[in-house]
């Protein structure tokens, strides 16, 4: 007697699952159009948010729509705010993001509870190969800002970096490697200048 086995079709991960897993993104990817649609929507909604939001509640609500998940009422984002993708931003509670910040989040940006981010901060979770023949390829690498960190005005956090709990990134610093918890880093590239 044979048993009938219910076989489900095997499906490969879609472009968003592959990006989330760190797979490189190339323009010849068969699903690139889906990615481009999200980017176009995000650009449109960011322009709209920055032009029309008149208070932090409106910014929070509109940015929740952009990132696809609710932002806790304890968090505040001051416009203008810029992102190129939006779907890979995760914000904790009691987060403050000051004016003119730019989050390139294709590789993922996670900001935990009680983080403060100064004006004109750049968080970028994406890079490109050095090889000129492959320069159009996108390499996603997540950025993580741990609980109670403070990112100073004009700082830049590069792909793959984790800023540790309670740490401070000085204004104007360029952070190209992980910051240990309870540290203050400054400079280009950022170096530890103090332990808290």
N, C-alpha and C positions, 0 to 999 in steps of 0.2 A: 504494500500500500504506500503510495507516494503522498507526501505532504506538499501542498502548494505554498510556496514562499512568496510573501508580498514584497516585491522588490520596488523600492523607491528609486527614481532616476537620480543619478549622481550629478550634482550641480557643482560647478566650480565657484569659488568666492567671487562676488562682484567687485568692481573697482574700488569701492569704498572700504570693503573688508580687507582687500589687498593693501590699500594705502595704510590702513590702521595697523596692519601686520608689518609695516615697514618696507613693503615692496616698492621698487623704483617705479616712477610714472613716466611713460614715454608718450609722445604725441601720436604715435601710430598704434597705441592701444585700441583694440576694437571698441572699448567702452569709454573712450576719451570724451565722447559727446555728452555722456551723463555727467561727468566731472565738470565739463565746460558749462552745462546748464546751471549747476549749483553755484559756480563762480559768478555767472551773469546775474543770477538772482541775488546773491550776496552783495554784489556791487550796487545793484539797484536799491536794495533795502538799506544799505549803509548810507548812500547819498540821501535817501528819503529821511532816515533817522536824524542825520546830522543837520538837515535843513528844517525839519519840522518839530523835533522834540523840544519842549520848552521847560521841562523839569526832569529830575532824576527818575521819577516813576515812569514817565513816558519812555525815557531812554532804556530803562530796565525792561519794560514790556516789549519794546521794539527789538532790543538786542536778544531777548529770549526767543523771539520769532526767528531771528537770524541764526542763532546757534541750535535751535531745535529742542531746547529744554528750558524749564523755568529758572530764572535767576532769583535767589532768595531775597526777600524784601530788605534784609539787613545790608545788602551790598549796594554800592553806588558807583555809577560810571558817568563821568563828565564828558560831554561831547566837545569837539568832534572825536569820534572813535572810528578806527579803520580796521577792517579785516578783509582777507581775500577769499576765504572759504567759509568760515564760521561754524561749520558742523563739527569741528574737532576742538572746540573750546569748552572747557569745563571749569566753572567758577564755584568756589565754596561759599561759606557764609561770612558776612562781615568783611567783604573785600571792598577796597576802595581803589578805583582806577581814575587818575587825574586826566586832564585835557590832552588831546592830540596823541594818544597812544596808537601804536600800530601792531597788530597781532597777525603774523603770517602763520596760520595754524594747520596747514595741510598735514603736517607730521604729528599734530596733536599738541595742545597747550592745556596744562592742568594747573590751576591756581587754587591752592587749598585755603582753609579758613584763616581769617584775620590778616590777610596780606595787604600791604599798602604799595601802590605803584604810582610813582611820580609822573609829572607831565612829560610828554614826548618820549616815553619808553618804547623801545622796539623789542618785541619777542618774535623770533623767527625760528620755525621748526622745519625749515626746508633748505636744501642746499642743491648744488649741481656738481657733476664730476669735473675734475680739472682737465680731462681729455677734451681738446677742442672739438673733436668729431662727435662727442657725446654730450656736449654742453647743454643741450635742450632738455636732457633728462632731469627729472626732479627726484631728489633723495630725501624722503621724509624721516625726520628724527625728532622725537618728542622733547618738549621743554616742560619741566615741572618746577613750580615755585611752591616750596613747602610752607607749612603753617607759620604764621607770624613773621614772615620775611618782609623786608622793606627794600624796594627797588627805587633808587634815587633818580632824579630828573635826568632825562636824556641818556640813560643807560641802554645798552644793547645786550641782549642775551641770545647767544647763537645756538644753532641746532644741536640737540642731544644733551643739553646742559640741565642739571638739577641744581637749584639753589636750596640749600639746606634750611631746616627749621631755625627760626629766630635770626637768620643771617641778614646782613645789610650789604647791598651793592651800592657803592658810592655813585654820585651823580657823574655822568659821562663815561662810566666804566664800560669796557667791552669784555664780556665774560665768555670765554671759549672753552672752559672746562668746569666740572662740577665744583660747587662751593660747599664746603663742609658746614654742618650745623654750627650755630653760634659764632660765626666768623664775620668780619668786615673785610670786603675786598674793594680795591680801587685800582684805577689805571688801565692802560692798554698795552698788552692784555692784562686783565684784572689779576692782582696778586693779593694774598692775605696781608692786611696791614694791622689787624688787631683781632684778638679772640675775646669774645664776650663771656 
